[in-house]
Amino acid sequence: MSLINNLTVIGVGLIGGSFARALKDKGAVKEITGVDIDPLNLKKALELKVIDRAETQLPASIKEADVVFIATPVRTIAGIVKQIAPFLKQGAVVTDGGSVKSEIVELCDRLIPEGRYFVGGHPIAGTENSGVEASYADLYKGKRCILTPTANTDSSALEKIVKVWEAVGSEVVFMDSVKHDKLTAAISHLPHMVAYTLVNTVGEYEGCDENILKYSAGGFRDFTRIASSDPKMWRDIALQNKKPIIEMMDYFTEHYSELKNLIVNDDSDGLEEFFARSRSHRESIL
Amino acid sequence: MSLINNLTVIGVGLIGGSFARALKDKGAVKEITGVDIDPLNLKKALELKVIDRAETQLPASIKEADVVFIATPVRTIAGIVKQIAPFLKQGAVVTDGGSVKSEIVELCDRLIPEGRYFVGGHPIAGTENSGVEASYADLYKGKRCILTPTANTDSSALEKIVKVWEAVGSEVVFMDSVKHDKLTAAISHLPHMVAYTLVNTVGEYEGCDENILKYSAGGFRDFTRIASSDPKMWRDIALQNKKPIIEMMDYFTEHYSELKNLIVNDDSDGLEEFFARSRSHRESIL
């Protein structure tokens, strides 16, 4: 017996497409309906057999769904839940992959009607690529997926979503949505803000009369990878998780000022200590 | 006929060891003498046959050398040149791999006696690892090596060093040493300062009551790689290239403030443009 009879994936890009592919690979789903704002991407998803059926209208796409996975930009998720809520069948579970959670979870708890359920989720996985062609079945394998249940979350709906993520190879962790947003601001959003800033800084530096980017080596290229992530997606994340991101950006500024002062003051011991601290933080995660 | 009869490598670590291995592989050198401040590393270099002969005394190590390659921390290079200068044989060429050039080049031009030559160099290659065991023959293959000749540089000595770097697979570029230091501050030193700061910021954040580092995904791990580079080496680089690094750090701060203001002001279009600019800088180097 399949884990899910009818799955609807709203937004069949890297995240939604990889979710669909993984569940198909595991035989965990009978039929997948895909919806996408981009007709070409949707057509491609069908051609690649990532989905079985393509729909362009939201209400029509979810009428038969047992599980709905929303993998669209974070800013659009609550609006989509609002649109589909009246058409969900009895017992349907809606979940999402948005990387900012507290606002979405709060809104969706209120939007979902009696007898239908919402479970907020965020798989900690991704690449700098987007679109269904970038999706692949192993994206979630060995990765963490954070679920953010609230006091209102139905326990059997939660259990179902846990099983789905475990089926695609993820380790599920429960977390309060506010804490989640602070954590992702630190571990993901700040690094992206810093990488984007760095690439713009170096790319726009005109102080040495040379196309300096062509001299870039490994270190700089590491940064450019994440700084080439989808601008629209990151615009939405920056707006949606504004407060925790600004808090982390200010915290970065404190450390950056500390480092600059060490250089200005030729503080040899202080510099070595600053750099060594960094190495030991890294060792703690290897 | 070998390109070099007697080569002395001072500092047989990642840079010096890889240089030695590559030249041996190409049959471009007859005999390599290695010197290192760390006796265990030197012993290992001999065991691994990266060098043919180990020396612990600087003057003794370079007496027969046709070419001397100094691959020690930048802060020590001019001092080493001063120590060996009186013992260099007629026609010997000294070069280095230091990633900061203007001060070294200026000092060494004055330190080298008549009939012996100095050519400043900087191979744009490296990894986060150090020591002779991390060295490998292909490190310089397909990479750029910047040489920083001055008005005093002997043309046949320069030609010799060009041939040596070409032999190990590098593309040689000539550049003024001051310009070089600005370029490396932008493309390499600033990214390292930013990465070290980011890793300390995230590693020391206590606002979410959780070991946040264990949730780190690809983006953050990219940063930690360069932020685990040798603290002593980066201490020296930060001190040696102080002015250009501070200039770049301030320039980064301008861009960072621009981004923070966009978020504070919920400037959706401005954010998308900021992130899209970054992507287009990246595309220009792929």
Interface residues (C-beta under 8 A of the other chain):
Chain A: I124 A125 G126 T127 K143 R144 I146 M175 K179 K182 L183 A186 I187 S188 L190 P191 H192 M193 V194 A195 Y196 T197 L198 V199 N200 T201 V202 G203 E204 Y205 G207 C208 D209 E210 I212 L213 K214 Y215 S216 A217 G218 G219 F220 R221 D222 F223 T224 R225 I226 A227 S228 S229 P231 K232 W234 R235 A238 L239 K242 I245 I246 E247 M248 M249 Y251 F252 T253 E254 H255 Y256 L259 K260 L262 I263 V264 D266 S268 L271 E272 E273 F274 F275 A276 R277 S278 R279 H281 R282 E283 S284 I285
Chain B: I124 A125 G126 T127 K143 R144 I146 M175 K179 K182 L183 A186 I187 S188 L190 P191 H192 M193 V194 A195 Y196 T197 L198 V199 N200 T201 V202 G203 E204 Y205 G207 C208 D209 E210 I212 L213 K214 Y215 S216 A217 G218 G219 F220 R221 D222 F223 T224 R225 I226 A227 S228 S229 P231 K232 W234 R235 A238 L239 K242 I245 I246 E247 M248 M249 Y251 F252 T253 E254 H255 Y256 L259 K260 L262 I263 V264 D266 S268 L271 E272 E273 F274 F275 A276 R277 S278 R279 H281 R282 E283 S284 I285
